[in-house]
Amino acid sequence: SVAGANLIPVLSLGIPGNVSAVFLILAAESIGGFNPGPSVFRFSEQTLNTELVIAFGLFTTMVFANALNWTVGGVFMRATGIMVRIPKQVLLPVVLLLTLTSIYVQTTNMVALYMAVFFGFIGYLMRRLDISVLPFVIAFILANNLEEALRRAFTATGSDPWFFFKSPISLVFLLLAVLVVVYFRHGRPVGSKGREPVPGTNP
């Protein structure tokens, strides 16, 4: 249910709900050039919208995945529990070896392996420094679209750097962005206000 709900902002707005949704977008991009956002649900009688085909393919996959979860998932649940008890010192090297092998088989390029190891090291440092990985991956996905939109905007306005502040609509969105950043930086977390202590626990 969580994965299905995360598909709503991913496919309609291009905004990932969590890390798994981000990697879902990356996988779809590598397979068929999928670009999430409002253009996904664009219908045309002349041309075939491949992004729409991929989106409905994701819907169909979710239906079959839920059906298999009720049938096959119950059978293999005990085996999955055994895998959970495997020590991380044994499981993680096996996963790393399979990941690097699949990367080399797909690309047959050593540069891809070096890039995977490099970004894996970056991810390890971010975890050690308690830095969230999600903003980094979201920026990695949306940076290309942002750069293209910004280039078109500068071309349409004659390279005017102040065009963001000349439209009331853009001013409203900029103000909302600043307020959201300030609130989550200095405000209280969502849902913390008015929370009653649980009986029998220390305050």
Order of alpha helices (4+ residues) and beta strands (2+ residues): alpha-alpha-alpha-alpha-alpha-alpha-alpha-alpha
